Amino acid sequence: MHVNDLKPVPKPPQDQFTMSLTLPGLEIMFDEAAQDPSKYDALQKVIASCFGHFVTLNESYGNDTEPTLTSPGLSLEDVRKAYHLILRRDTGHRLTGQMMLSIEKLLRRPGRFPLPIFQRRVDLVNHFITYRLTKKDGMRDHYPADWGIRSAARIMALLFAANQERKERLAVSDFYNTVVDYFDLIRDYMRWQEERSGSFSLCQYPFLISLGGKMQIMEADAKRQMAERFKEAFFRTAMSGMVTDPFLSLFVNRASIIQDSLTQLSVKDIDFKKRLRIEFTNEDGVDAGGLTKEWFLLLVRDLFDPQYGMFVFDEESHYCWFNHISFENHDEYRLVGIIIGLAIYNSMILDVHFPLAVYKKLLRHPANSLEDLRILKPSLANGLQKLLEYENDDVEAVFGLDFVAEYEAYGSIMQAPLVDNGESIPVTSLNKKSYVDAYVNWVLNESVKKQFDAFSEGFNHVCGGNALSLFRPEEIEMMVRGGTELDLKGLESVTEYDGFDPQEPTVRQFWDIFAEYSVEMQRKLLLFVTGTDRIPATGIQNMAFKLSCMGADSEKLPISHTCFNQLYLYRYSSKEKLREKLNVAINWSGGFGLK
């Protein structure tokens, strides 16, 4: 793969062995080294120089033409021949190893740019992809064979990888290319599924596809599987007379919602790929989506209730984590994983306060850094950071730590050894890094392995598959919890009205009050109406919101149906009365929020 620098740096001085190495020159140097082995050292230095700098690579293999949108200005054939020549004639693999080290150094260079410059590099490659996709004829069907798109995607892959190693990173969304979303992503996904032999597809470079595009792929894949299950159930019924439910139907009692759900979702060979349908015992109503949403809300509220004991909550970060001393067994944690998976599969937002580390672990990404811990437990992470930054040699005397982790259980402080015999090993200036690494790993991994493995098993039983591999942990979190940016004008533009005219006084007063609220009160109002204080991952334009009129002025409070994102208001006599009634309704409502 050819990688050409977007803006070459000045050529380094000759005394740093930054000399060019053309294909004929390389052949001559190999012939000379074959006759005089002492010349291998000089050849190794030249290879290190050439393959470690963009400038010398460009100078060595330029073809005397200016780079254009259709030509890189290099003889790629000579580059390939040089590469294969080194592989073929390097019998001791010393030169090959040097070449690979130099190439790695070359590829890491973009990650060292200051963030604004790095951002411009990413934007430049994205602009090239956009230009290529929109200006060249026939690209909608033939982009997989276009060298420019293939090369730019690979360059972007290098930039994306470099971004993951930066301390100051670009957001995942900065790599999205919105033009890509207008292509047939479903067909691209199917091609990726069917042709795993190296054929190019955009799904090989999922960072180019927006979250909305990925969700489109996942939903299409889910609907395809749901349709297949529905057909199978229909034909099984028609051919054998055996009645088969085409839906994933659950019959639950509100008073025993956890046990009823657990019992039915644990049935052997249950098919999670069917569309979910909920029925509450002794209640009328057909599930058109509202009962499913209510089931999710009630179940999440109970499962994450601190009194239930499955999860613990950090008062500082407001995130929840697996309770490693919980009495609950494998099945309950597996159920939570199933619920998270079903929410994604059925496009439901949950008020679940997991830190990013959970989604990293679900995608099998490492979650063992101090930054991962800082999101969940800021004070603990800051304390460990201070230990690392302490420069004196009296760590043992000042901090008084051993290789144990401390936690509270049933009103007492308990200890867990981080290594064998850890309670007898003091933390010193020499081993403090090992102590911090072990402590972080214990909190995020070792202490909750049993609970998380069960949770992961449930999640992957529903969502495991190739479509999930397109997502980053941040994107999975966004799908589960939704977004945080509340655009009131956008919300007003998608609102439906039942019994109200959008311009009548009560409606205008409602939107004025909403805008005058603090951010905290705005989120409380959203929680009161929808059951969550967040918006769909793909934006507020995809959110349902409805204002309904219950009649003339009244002393009664507004009410909400969170299943349908519906707020019922009276035509209160004044704006202040409307504000007062809303405040009482919002603050007195139990809601489904978490502590």
Order of alpha helices (4+ residues) and beta strands (2+ residues): alpha-alpha-alpha-alpha-alpha-alpha-alpha-alpha-alpha-alpha-beta-alpha-beta-alpha-beta-beta-alpha-alpha-alpha-alpha-alpha-beta-beta-alpha-alpha-alpha-alpha-beta-alpha-alpha-beta-beta-beta-alpha
